């Protein structure tokens, strides 16, 4: 009994000691959080919900049901000015809506992407996801080497040669819509254009013919959607992986990430074998990347897979969302739609094959697509890291700060765009003053989106053909809202009734 009593006392002492250590660690951590507060609390910002969790309660309420948290950030920007802070535990995120600061932070290579935020996307839970691809690589020198390899794959001459694929895949969509018009079946436009843009990127970039409009069994669209949802939830709450009620979702997301990387690995290896065997291979983006990688060296297979997944996800999701938002908005803009149809009739007439030269003549369509990106940017923002002490708008910014630059917020502020919630393509008329560093749906400067020209060429072809051939209106009960699922996408899918359009004089 004495021995048992002694062991019990020993265990009790150990537990007491551990409790004391944990208490000391917690007190020290609270002191560190207090230090961070003192360091940044001179910067305006909303009152914290709690000492430790900062603004997490307010933001988590906004995250529910995939609501747009950026509306909260917009409200705070209007109230607290061009620089304000948001707290969570010991971290502080600064949101900046100053055009001069946007110019400085995006145009100068001295401000890298936020290494903390973007490194979370290296893995998606326990599986490598975007790794050190073009989107996530915070190291400027390493990123620059990658960009040199990729630039040749997106040259103007190559992009011109993609018009045949853009036309072909867009025609597949027109045939599908014709079927729905004849059967009077409603068309989920977001679903359909998502499959078209995925078909385009897999064909033009990797030589994969998936024919997604005719194959509802392919796992890729769902895998991409799951990865995006998992990505945004993980970035917003990295502790979610520790809670059992999230494990089923996490496993599905991890399986989706594995599928995308496995597909990429098979695709890359197959292409390498074909090149080694001297076979004719498509002159697509993958072939050009392999050639450039061999020329420049220092570009391994895992790096290629990082960018395969990046293109697979970002290369189609954002373009599909932009097209879907544009369709959604045009259903309540009859005058704008009429102007678009007149322009398309004048430029294209009844011809089905759109030439590269035609795209430059569709100036009003360009304006409409730009205005769509102002109100509904699929990628609402980016972040930069300020390593050294700085001053923005007269406010001292301590070094070691993450700064968010948000085109969704700035695009909806009266100070930058008069009557900002009005859909007005004439804001982007060639003779209108250009927005001064308050509009950046593809980012700006050296880290601007590599595929933006590709994306807008594709969007023009799809929209021109759609307006040339069909009229569309939302079915009753369809919302005009936005969902935040990592990218911004239309709420409800833009389900439309489509009917053939008759050209004037025909």
C-alpha positions in Angstrom: 0.0 0.0 0.0 2.9 2.3 0.8 4.3 1.6 -2.6 1.0 2.4 -4.3 0.7 5.6 -2.3 4.2 6.6 -3.3 3.5 6.0 -7.0 0.2 8.0 -6.7 2.1 10.9 -5.1 4.7 10.7 -7.8 2.1 10.7 -10.6 0.3 13.5 -8.9 3.5 15.5 -8.7 4.3 15.0 -12.3 0.8 16.0 -13.4 1.0 19.1 -11.2 4.4 19.9 -12.7 3.0 19.5 -16.2 0.0 21.7 -15.4 2.4 24.3 -14.0 4.5 24.2 -17.2 1.4 24.5 -19.4 0.1 27.3 -17.3 3.5 29.1 -17.6 3.5 28.5 -21.4 0.0 29.8 -21.7 0.8 33.0 -19.7 3.9 33.5 -21.8 1.9 33.1 -25.0 -0.7 35.6 -23.7 2.1 38.0 -23.0 3.4 37.5 -26.6 -0.1 38.2 -27.9 -0.3 41.3 -25.8 3.1 42.4 -27.3 1.7 41.9 -30.8 -1.3 44.0 -29.8 0.9 46.8 -28.5 3.0 46.6 -31.7 0.1 47.0 -34.1 -2.8 48.6 -32.2 -1.9 52.1 -33.4 -3.3 50.9 -36.7 -7.1 51.5 -37.0 -9.3 48.5 -37.0 -12.6 47.0 -35.6 -12.8 46.1 -31.9 -11.6 42.5 -31.3 -14.2 39.9 -30.4 -11.8 38.5 -27.8 -8.3 39.0 -26.5 -6.9 35.7 -28.0 -9.1 34.9 -30.9 -9.3 38.5 -32.2 -11.9 38.9 -35.0 -12.4 35.2 -35.6 -16.0 35.1 -34.3 -17.1 37.9 -36.7 -15.3 36.3 -39.6 -16.4 32.8 -39.0 -20.0 34.0 -39.0 -19.3 35.4 -42.5 -17.7 32.2 -43.6 -20.9 30.2 -43.0 -22.7 28.9 -46.1 -19.9 30.1 -48.3 -20.9 33.8 -47.8 -18.6 36.4 -49.2 -16.3 37.5 -46.3 -14.9 40.3 -48.5 -18.2 42.2 -48.0 -17.2 42.5 -44.3 -13.7 43.6 -45.3 -15.3 46.2 -47.6 -17.5 47.5 -44.7 -14.4 47.8 -42.5 -12.5 49.6 -45.3 -15.2 52.2 -45.6 -15.3 52.7 -41.8 -11.6 52.5 -40.8 -9.8 53.9 -43.8 -7.2 52.8 -46.3 -5.2 50.8 -43.8 -6.7 48.6 -41.1 -5.8 45.5 -39.1 -7.5 42.2 -38.4 -6.3 40.0 -35.5 -6.3 36.3 -34.9 -4.2 34.9 -32.0 -0.7 36.3 -32.5 -1.1 37.1 -36.1 -2.2 40.4 -37.7 -3.4 40.9 -41.2 -3.4 44.4 -42.7 -5.9 45.3 -45.4 -4.8 48.2 -47.7 -7.0 50.1 -50.1 -4.5 52.8 -51.1 -3.8 52.9 -54.9 -0.3 54.3 -54.2 0.4 51.4 -51.8 -1.0 48.9 -54.4 1.3 50.3 -57.0 4.3 50.1 -54.7 3.6 46.6 -53.3 2.6 44.9 -56.5 5.0 46.6 -59.0 8.1 46.2 -56.9 9.9 42.8 -56.6 11.1 43.7 -53.1 7.7 42.6 -51.6 7.2 38.9 -51.9 4.0 37.0 -51.5 3.1 36.3 -47.9 5.2 33.2 -47.1 3.0 32.2 -44.2 -0.3 32.2 -46.2 1.0 30.8 -49.4 3.1 28.1 -47.8 -0.1 26.6 -46.3 -1.0 25.7 -49.8 2.2 23.7 -50.3 0.3 20.8 -48.7 -3.5 20.4 -48.5 -3.7 18.8 -45.1 -1.2 15.9 -45.5 -0.9 15.8 -49.3 1.3 18.0 -51.5 -1.0 20.3 -53.4 0.3 23.5 -55.1 3.8 23.1 -53.7 6.2 25.7 -55.0 4.3 26.5 -58.2 4.1 29.8 -59.9 1.1 30.8 -57.7 2.5 30.0 -54.3 6.3 30.4 -54.6 7.3 33.2 -52.2 11.0 33.2 -53.2 11.4 35.8 -56.0 14.6 34.3 -57.5 13.2 30.7 -57.5 9.9 32.0 -58.9 11.7 34.0 -61.6 13.4 30.8 -62.9 10.0 29.1 -63.1 8.5 32.1 -64.9 11.3 32.0 -67.5 10.5 28.4 -68.2 6.7 29.1 -68.5 6.9 32.4 -70.5 7.7 30.6 -73.8 4.6 28.4 -73.3 2.4 31.5 -73.4 3.9 33.5 -76.2 1.6 35.5 -78.5 2.3 33.3 -81.5 1.4 30.2 -79.6 -1.8 31.8 -78.1 -2.9 32.7 -81.6 -2.6 29.1 -82.6 -5.1 28.1 -79.9 -8.0 29.8 -81.7 -8.9 26.5 -83.3 -9.3 24.8 -79.9 -11.2 27.7 -78.4 -13.6 27.5 -81.3 -13.9 23.8 -81.3 -14.7 23.5 -77.5 -17.0 26.5 -77.6 -18.9 24.8 -80.5 -19.4 21.8 -78.3 -21.1 24.0 -75.8 -23.3 25.5 -78.5 -24.4 22.1 -79.5 -25.3 21.2 -76.0 -27.2 24.4 -75.5 -29.1 23.7 -78.8 -30.2 20.4 -77.4 -31.4 22.0 -74.3 -33.2 24.7 -76.3 -35.0 22.1 -78.4 -36.0 20.0 -75.3 -36.8 23.2 -73.3 -34.5 21.8 -70.6 -33.0 24.3 -68.2 -29.2 24.9 -68.5 -26.9 25.2 -65.5 -24.5 27.6 -67.2 -21.8 27.6 -64.6 -21.7 23.8 -64.7 -21.5 23.8 -68.5 -18.9 26.5 -68.9 -16.8 25.0 -66.1 -16.6 21.8 -68.2 -15.7 23.8 -71.4 -12.9 25.7 -69.7 -11.5 22.5 -68.2 -11.7 20.8 -71.6 -9.8 23.8 -73.1 -7.0 23.8 -70.5 -6.5 20.0 -70.5 -6.4 19.9 -74.3 -4.2 23.0 -74.9 -1.9 22.5 -72.0 -1.5 18.8 -71.6 -2.9 17.1 -74.7 -5.7 15.4 -72.8 -9.0 14.9 -74.6 -11.6 14.5 -71.9 -14.8 15.7 -73.8 -16.3 16.7 -70.5 -19.6 18.0 -71.9 -20.5 14.4 -73.0 -19.0 12.6 -69.9 -20.6 13.1 -66.6 -18.6 10.4 -64.9 -15.2 12.1 -65.0 -14.0 12.9 -61.5 -12.0 16.0 -62.3 -14.6 18.8 -61.9 -15.6 17.5 -58.5 -11.9 17.0 -57.5 -11.1 20.6 -58.4 -14.2 21.9 -56.5 -13.3 19.8 -53.4 -9.7 21.0 -53.5 -10.8 24.7 -53.7 -13.2 24.3 -50.8 -10.6 22.4 -48.8 -8.0 25.1 -49.6 -10.1 28.0 -48.4 -11.3 26.2 -45.2 -7.7 25.2 -44.4 -6.3 28.7 -44.9 -9.0 30.2 -42.8 -8.8 27.6 -40.1 -5.6 25.5 -40.1 -6.7 23.8 -36.8 -9.7 22.2 -38.5 -7.7 19.1 -39.2 -7.6 18.2 -35.5 -11.4 17.9 -35.2 -12.9 14.5 -35.9 -16.1 15.9 -37.5 -13.9 17.3 -40.3 -12.0 14.1 -41.1 -14.4 12.7 -43.7 -14.2 16.0 -45.7 -10.5 16.2 -45.2 -10.1 12.6 -46.6 -12.1 13.5 -49.7 -10.0 16.6 -50.3 -6.8 14.7 -49.9 -8.0 12.0 -52.3 -8.8 14.8 -54.8 -5.4 16.3 -54.5 -3.8 12.9 -55.0 -5.9 12.3 -58.1 -4.8 15.6 -59.7 -1.1 15.0 -59.0 -1.3 11.3 -60.1 -3.0 12.4 -63.3 -0.2 15.0 -63.8 2.5 12.5 -63.1 1.1 10.0 -65.7 0.7 12.8 -68.2 4.3 14.1 -67.8 5.8 10.6 -67.9 3.9 9.6 -71.0 5.0 12.8 -72.8 8.6 12.3 -71.8 8.6 8.7 -73.1 7.1 9.9 -76.4 9.8 12.6 -76.7 12.5 10.0 -76.0 11.1 7.7 -78.6 11.1 10.4 -81.2 7.3 10.4 -81.6 5.4 13.4 -82.8 3.9 15.1 -79.8 1.5 18.0 -79.5 3.1 21.4 -79.5 1.1 22.3 -76.4 2.1 24.0 -73.1 3.4 20.7 -71.6 5.8 20.1 -74.5 7.1 23.6 -74.3 7.6 23.4 -70.6 9.6 20.2 -71.0 11.7 21.8 -73.7 12.3 24.9 -71.6 13.0 22.9 -68.5 15.7 20.9 -70.3 17.2 24.1 -71.7 17.3 25.9 -68.3 17.8 22.9 -66.0 17.0 22.8 -62.3 13.3 22.0 -62.8 12.3 18.6 -61.4 9.2 16.5 -61.9 7.6 17.6 -58.6 8.0 21.2 -59.6 6.2 20.4 -62.9 3.5 18.7 -61.0 3.0 21.8 -58.8 2.4 23.8 -61.9 0.3 21.1 -63.5 -2.1 21.3 -60.6 -1.9 25.1 -60.5 -3.0 25.2 -64.2 -5.5 22.5 -63.8 -7.3 24.3 -61.0 -6.7 28.0 -61.7 -6.6 27.7 -65.4 -10.2 26.8 -65.8 -12.0 27.7 -62.5 -11.5 31.5 -62.7 -12.3 31.7 -66.4 -15.5 29.6 -66.0 -16.6 31.8 -63.1 -16.0 35.0 -65.0 -18.1 33.7 -68.0 -20.9 32.5 -65.6 -21.0 35.9 -63.8 -21.1 37.7 -67.1 -24.0 35.6 -68.3 -25.8 36.1 -65.0 -25.4 39.9 -65.1 -26.5 40.1 -68.8 -29.9 38.5 -67.9 -30.8 41.8 -66.2 -29.0 44.1 -68.6 -31.1 44.2 -71.8 -29.6 47.4 -73.2 -26.0 46.1 -72.7 -27.0 42.8 -74.2 -28.4 44.6 -77.2 -25.2 46.6 -77.8 -23.2 43.4 -77.5 -25.3 41.6 -80.1 -25.1 44.5 -82.5 -21.3 44.5 -82.2 -21.1 40.8 -82.7 -23.4 41.0 -85.7 -21.2 43.7 -87.2 -17.9 41.9 -86.6 -18.9 38.3 -87.0 -22.1 38.2 -88.9 -23.2 34.6 -89.2 -19.8 33.0 -89.4 -19.1 30.3 -86.9 -15.3 30.3 -86.8 -14.0 33.3 -84.9 -10.5 34.5 -86.0 -7.8 35.9 -83.8 -8.2 39.3 -85.6 -11.9 39.4 -84.7 -11.2 39.5 -81.0 -9.5 42.9 -81.2 -12.6 44.3 -82.9 -15.0 43.1 -80.2 -14.2 46.2 -78.1 -17.5 46.4 -76.3 -17.4 42.8 -75.3 -13.9 43.5 -73.9 -15.5 46.3 -71.8 -18.2 44.0 -70.5 -15.8 41.3 -69.5 -13.6 43.9 -67.7 -16.7 45.3 -65.9 -17.6 41.7 -64.9 -14.2 41.3 -63.4 -14.6 44.5 -61.4 -17.8 43.5 -59.7 -17.2 39.8 -59.6 -13.4 39.0 -59.6 -13.1 35.2 -59.2 -9.7 35.8 -57.5 -10.6 38.7 -55.2 -7.2 39.5 -53.8 -3.6 38.8 -53.1 -1.1 39.4 -50.3 2.4 40.7 -49.9 5.0 40.5 -47.1 6.5 43.7 -45.8 9.8 42.7 -44.2 11.0 46.1 -43.1 9.4 49.0 -41.3 7.3 51.1 -43.7 4.8 53.9 -43.8 1.5 53.6 -45.8 -0.9 56.5 -45.9 0.9 58.1 -43.0 0.6 55.1 -40.8 3.7 53.3 -39.5 3.8 49.6 -40.5 6.2 47.5 -38.4 8.3 45.1 -40.3 7.2 41.5 -40.6 3.6 42.3 -41.6 1.3 40.6 -44.1 -0.7 43.0 -46.3 -3.8 42.0 -48.2 -4.6 43.9 -51.4 -8.2 43.2 -52.5 -9.6 44.1 -56.0 -13.1 43.1 -54.9 -13.1 45.7 -52.1 -11.5 48.5 -54.2 -13.8 47.7 -57.2 -16.8 48.4 -55.0 -15.7 51.6 -53.4 -17.4 54.9 -54.4 -14.1 56.8 -54.1 -12.7 54.7 -57.0 -15.8 53.9 -59.1 -18.8 56.2 -59.2 -22.0 54.3 -58.4 -19.9 51.1 -57.9 -22.7 48.6 -57.8 -24.0 49.6 -61.2 -22.9 47.4 -64.0 -21.4 49.9 -66.5 -19.0 48.7 -69.2 -18.4 52.2 -70.3 -16.1 52.6 -67.4 -13.6 50.7 -69.5 -14.2 52.5 -72.8 -10.8 53.0 -74.5 -11.2 56.8 -74.1 -12.3 56.6 -70.4 -9.6 57.3 -67.8 -8.0 54.1 -66.6 -8.5 53.0 -63.0 -5.4 54.0 -61.1 -4.2 50.9 -59.3 -7.6 50.0 -57.9 -8.5 47.3 -60.4 -6.3 44.2 -60.5 -8.3 41.0 -61.1 -5.1 39.3 -62.5 -2.8 41.1 -60.0 -0.2 43.5 -61.4 3.5 43.7 -62.0 5.9 40.8 -62.2 3.6 38.4 -60.3 0.6 39.1 -62.5 -1.3 36.1 -63.8 0.7 34.3 -66.6 -2.5 33.0 -68.2 -4.6 36.2 -68.3 -4.4 36.7 -72.1 -5.2 33.0 -72.6 -8.2 33.4 -70.3 -9.6 36.5 -71.9 -9.3 35.1 -75.4 -11.2 32.0 -74.3 -13.9 34.1 -72.5 -14.4 36.3 -75.6 -14.8 33.3 -77.9 -17.3 31.6 -75.6 -19.3 34.8 -75.0 -19.3 35.9 -78.6 -20.7 32.5 -79.8 -23.2 32.4 -77.0 -24.6 35.9 -77.8 -24.5 35.1 -81.5 -26.7 32.1 -81.2 -28.8 32.2 -78.0 -31.0 34.2 -75.7 -30.9 33.3 -72.1 -32.8 34.2 -69.0 -32.6 33.0 -65.4 -35.3 30.6 -64.3 -37.6 31.9 -61.6 -36.1 31.8 -58.1 -32.5 31.9 -59.3 -30.4 34.3 -57.2 -27.9 36.9 -58.4 -25.7 36.3 -55.4 -22.1 35.2 -54.9 -20.5 32.2 -53.2 -17.0 32.2 -51.8 -15.6 28.7 -52.3 -11.9 29.7 -52.5 -12.7 31.6 -55.7 -15.9 33.7 -56.1 -18.6 31.9 -58.1 -22.3 32.6 -58.9 -24.6 31.3 -56.2 -27.1 28.9 -57.7 -25.2 28.0 -60.8 -26.9 30.5 -63.2 -29.6 28.1 -64.3 -31.1 29.6 -67.5 -33.8 29.0 -70.0 -32.1 29.2 -73.4 -33.8 29.9 -76.8 -32.3 30.4 -80.2 -31.5 34.0 -81.2 -32.4 35.3 -84.6 -30.1 37.9 -86.1 -31.6 41.1 -87.4 -32.5 40.8 -91.0 -32.3 37.0 -91.1 
